[in-house]
Amino acid sequence: MALITYLVEDNQTILANLIDTLEEIASVTVVGHAATEVEATRWLSLHDGQWQLAIVDMFLREGSGLGVLAGCRKREPHQKVVVLTNFATIDIRQRSLALGADAVFDKSNELDEFFAYCIAETARDLPLPET
């Protein structure tokens, strides 16, 4: 079963590449995306419990990824939120984790780790084989 995934990214090229790559290497279904904090927070709250993975950039067209993280702090335990940003400083990592991010990855040099995380989440979500 595919991991129900929502992307928060304002760069259309990065968004398209992420969707293509995630769908190719991990069993994910991208059900939507947003380019602003308000749009993302609204969608995530309206679909509470219906998504499994949210991938959030820090710098958005309007607002920030920190606001998105704050908006989905009360999610279900099976719902994961990861930050994927070009600005993964120590401060941003600490603030993101304090707001409930499950992981933080730098777009410029941690993409392998990010994709490995997504693959692991997909595997974790798969039903166990019957014996």
C-alpha positions as CSV (number, residue, x, y, z in Angstrom):
1,M,0.0,0.0,0.0
2,A,1.3,3.4,-0.9
3,L,2.3,6.0,1.7
4,I,-0.2,8.9,1.5
5,T,2.1,11.9,1.1
6,Y,1.6,15.7,1.1
7,L,4.3,18.1,-0.1
8,V,4.8,21.7,1.0
9,E,7.2,23.2,-1.6
10,D,6.9,26.5,-3.5
11,N,9.5,25.8,-6.2
12,Q,7.7,24.0,-9.1
13,T,10.8,22.4,-10.5
14,I,11.8,20.9,-7.1
15,L,8.1,19.9,-6.5
16,A,7.9,18.0,-9.8
17,N,11.3,16.3,-9.3
18,L,10.3,15.3,-5.8
19,I,7.0,13.8,-6.9
20,D,8.7,11.8,-9.8
21,T,11.5,10.6,-7.6
22,L,9.4,9.6,-4.6
23,E,6.9,7.7,-6.7
24,E,9.7,5.9,-8.5
25,I,11.9,4.9,-5.5
26,A,9.4,4.6,-2.7
27,S,5.8,3.4,-2.6
28,V,4.2,6.8,-2.1
29,T,1.1,8.5,-3.5
30,V,1.4,12.3,-3.5
31,V,-2.2,13.4,-2.8
32,G,-1.6,17.2,-2.8
33,H,0.8,20.0,-2.4
34,A,0.9,23.6,-1.2
35,A,3.2,26.6,-1.8
36,T,2.1,28.6,1.3
37,E,1.9,28.1,5.0
38,V,-1.9,28.9,5.2
39,E,-2.7,26.5,2.3
40,A,-0.6,23.7,3.7
41,T,-1.9,24.1,7.3
42,R,-5.5,24.2,6.1
43,W,-5.2,21.1,4.0
44,L,-3.4,19.1,6.7
45,S,-6.0,20.0,9.3
46,L,-8.9,19.3,7.0
47,H,-7.5,15.9,6.2
48,D,-6.5,15.1,9.7
49,G,-5.6,11.4,10.1
50,Q,-5.8,10.8,6.3
51,W,-2.2,11.4,5.4
52,Q,0.9,9.5,6.5
53,L,3.8,11.7,5.5
54,A,4.2,15.4,5.1
55,I,7.3,16.9,3.5
56,V,7.8,20.5,4.4
57,D,10.2,23.1,3.0
58,M,11.2,26.0,5.3
59,F,10.9,28.9,3.0
60,L,7.5,29.2,1.2
61,R,5.9,31.7,-1.1
62,E,4.0,33.0,2.0
63,G,4.7,32.0,5.6
64,S,7.2,29.4,6.6
65,G,7.6,25.7,7.2
66,L,7.8,26.4,11.0
67,G,4.2,27.6,10.9
68,V,3.2,24.4,9.0
69,L,5.0,22.3,11.7
70,A,3.2,24.2,14.5
71,G,-0.1,23.6,12.7
72,C,0.2,19.8,12.6
73,R,1.7,19.2,16.1
74,K,-1.5,17.3,17.2
75,R,-1.3,14.7,14.4
76,E,-1.7,10.9,14.9
77,P,1.3,8.9,15.9
78,H,1.5,7.2,12.5
79,Q,1.7,10.5,10.7
80,K,5.3,11.7,10.1
81,V,6.4,15.2,9.2
82,V,9.9,15.8,7.7
83,V,11.6,19.0,6.8
84,L,13.4,19.2,3.5
85,T,15.2,22.5,3.1
86,N,18.2,24.3,1.7
87,F,18.6,26.0,5.0
88,A,19.1,23.2,7.5
89,T,21.2,25.1,10.0
90,I,21.6,23.9,13.6
91,D,19.0,26.5,14.6
92,I,16.4,25.4,12.0
93,R,17.0,21.8,12.9
94,Q,16.5,22.5,16.6
95,R,13.4,24.6,16.0
96,S,11.9,22.1,13.6
97,L,12.4,19.2,16.0
98,A,11.0,21.3,18.9
99,L,7.9,21.9,16.8
100,G,7.5,18.1,16.2
101,A,9.4,17.4,13.0
102,D,10.4,13.7,12.9
103,A,13.5,14.5,10.8
104,V,15.2,17.4,9.0
105,F,17.2,17.0,5.8
106,D,19.2,19.4,3.7
107,K,18.3,19.5,0.0
108,S,21.9,20.2,-1.0
109,N,23.7,17.3,0.7
110,E,21.3,15.0,2.5
111,L,19.0,13.8,-0.3
112,D,20.2,10.2,-0.1
113,E,19.3,10.2,3.6
114,F,16.0,11.8,2.9
115,F,15.1,9.2,0.3
116,A,16.3,6.4,2.6
117,Y,13.9,7.8,5.3
118,C,11.0,7.8,2.8
119,I,11.7,4.2,1.8
120,A,12.0,3.1,5.4
121,E,8.6,4.8,6.2
122,T,7.0,3.0,3.3
123,A,8.4,-0.3,4.5
124,R,7.3,0.4,8.0
125,D,3.7,1.1,6.8
126,L,3.5,-2.1,4.7
127,P,1.3,-4.8,6.2
128,L,3.1,-7.8,7.6
129,P,2.9,-11.0,5.5
130,E,0.5,-13.6,6.7
131,T,2.1,-16.9,7.9
